[in-house]
Amino acid sequence: MLSIRCCKYSVQVADYYLHNFHHLLQYSTNSSNQNPNFPNQSYTNYLISNLGFSHLQAHSISTKLPYKFDDAHFSKFSGNANYVIHFLKQHGFNDTHIKKVVSCYPQILSANVGQTLKPKFQLFQDHGFSESDLVSVISSSPSIVSRHMDTVIPDLRAILGSTDNLIKFFRKNHLLIGQSALGNLNSNIALLNKDYGIDINVIRNGILQSPRSYLQNIEFFKNITVKVEKELGIPRNSGMFIYGIRLLGSSSPKRIELKCQVLKSFGWTEYDVSELMRGNPLIFQISEENFRKKLKFLMTLLGYKPDFLATHSVLLGFSLEKRLAPRHRVLLVLKEKGLLDYNFYTAALKTEKQFLKILIEPFKEDATGLLELYQSSRGYSNIDAISRQQQCQALL
C-alpha cells in the first residue's frame, strides 16, 4: 500500500513539474495556474520569502497548515503568521530558531498569540524559565505550546525538585504530558524510593536521562523493576539498577537477546554476557551491527578477550570511527617508527585534549603530519579490509 501511494505521489509530482514548470520558476500565486492536487502557491511563497525555506521544504510544510488553500484564507494565515513570528522574535528567537520550530510544528503559525502563546510563555516564566530557557525548550519541543500545562508544570516541577530539572526534562522529553502520566510518574518514583530504597536524586537523574521509561503504567513499570533484578541480574543496591530500568524501558527483550547472540558468536559465554550486563546494561542499547563491528575490531584485530571486555566495557561504548580506530592508527605509526609503544586501552581512555598532548604533540617532528593524519582518519571505518601493516603504511 505504501509503495502504491509513493508511486502515485511521484506521478503527481512529475505531472506537476511538467505542466507547471514556468509556474514553479516564477512562484506565481495566480490560482488559475495551480494544480489542484497541490496547496495554494501563496503559502509556499510565504514560507520561502519570510523564513528562508527551500521550495520543496515550504511545499511540504504548507500541506500541514490548518487553512483552506484559497486567497481569502491565505490573507488570514499571513497576517497571523506575521504576528507569531514577531512575537517569537520579541522573546529571543532568531531566524534559525523560528525555522526549526516551524519545520517541526507548522501549526504554530496559526496559533492565537493573545490566547495561546502569551499565556503559555507567561506560565513558563512564572515558574522560573528565562528567555533563553524558553527558546531552548520550545525549539526542542515546539508542540508544547499547544498543550494544557497550567497544572502540569507546577506538579512536574515538584516531582523533579527544581526548575533546572524541569527545563532538562522538557528538552529531553517530547511526549504529551498530562495528569495521568504525572500520576504514573509519582507512583513509579514512590516504588523506587520507598520499596527499593533508591535515593530520590538518583531517581530524578534517571528520569532526566530516559523520561519515557518512568512514564509507563505502574504495573508495567513494576514488571521492569522485577526483571532488572531477576533477568538482568542487577541487584537493587547496585548503581547500575537505574540503568537496567532505562534499558528495559526503551528496548524490547528481542532486541536485547539479539545483542547477546552477537556476543556469543564471538565466543562469549553466558557468564561473560551476564558480567557485561551487570556492569554496564546501557551497552545493550548499541545496534547489533555496531556491536559486531566493535567486537571485530577489539577482538579480531586487537586480540582482546571476552572476560576483559566484560569488565572494561567502556571500550565498547566508545565510537569506533571517531575514537578507537583513529587512536589505534596513531599508536601503530608511533610503534612502527620506534618512537613509542603505548597501551591501547590507556590511550582510548584519554580525553581528546590528553591524547593530543601526550601522543601527538611530542612527536610532531619525528612523525611529520601525524596530527593531520589523525584528524583525517576520524570517521574512517573500513577496518575489516585493512590489515595492521596496511594501516601503518597508510599513515607513514
LINTA-V977551 format. One record per helix or strand of 2 or more residues. SS is the DSSP state (A for helix, B for strand). FROM is the first residue (numbers start at 1). LEN is the number of residues. If there is no record, write none. Layout:
BEGIN
ss/from/len
SS/FROM/LEN
SS/FROM/LEN
END
This chain:
BEGIN
ss/from/len
A/2/18
A/21/6
A/31/3
A/41/11
A/55/8
A/71/20
A/95/10
A/106/5
A/113/14
A/131/10
A/142/5
A/152/9
A/163/10
A/179/17
A/200/10
A/211/4
A/218/13
A/241/10
A/253/13
A/270/10
A/281/5
A/288/14
A/306/6
A/314/4
A/320/17
A/344/6
A/352/8
A/361/3
A/370/8
A/388/8
END
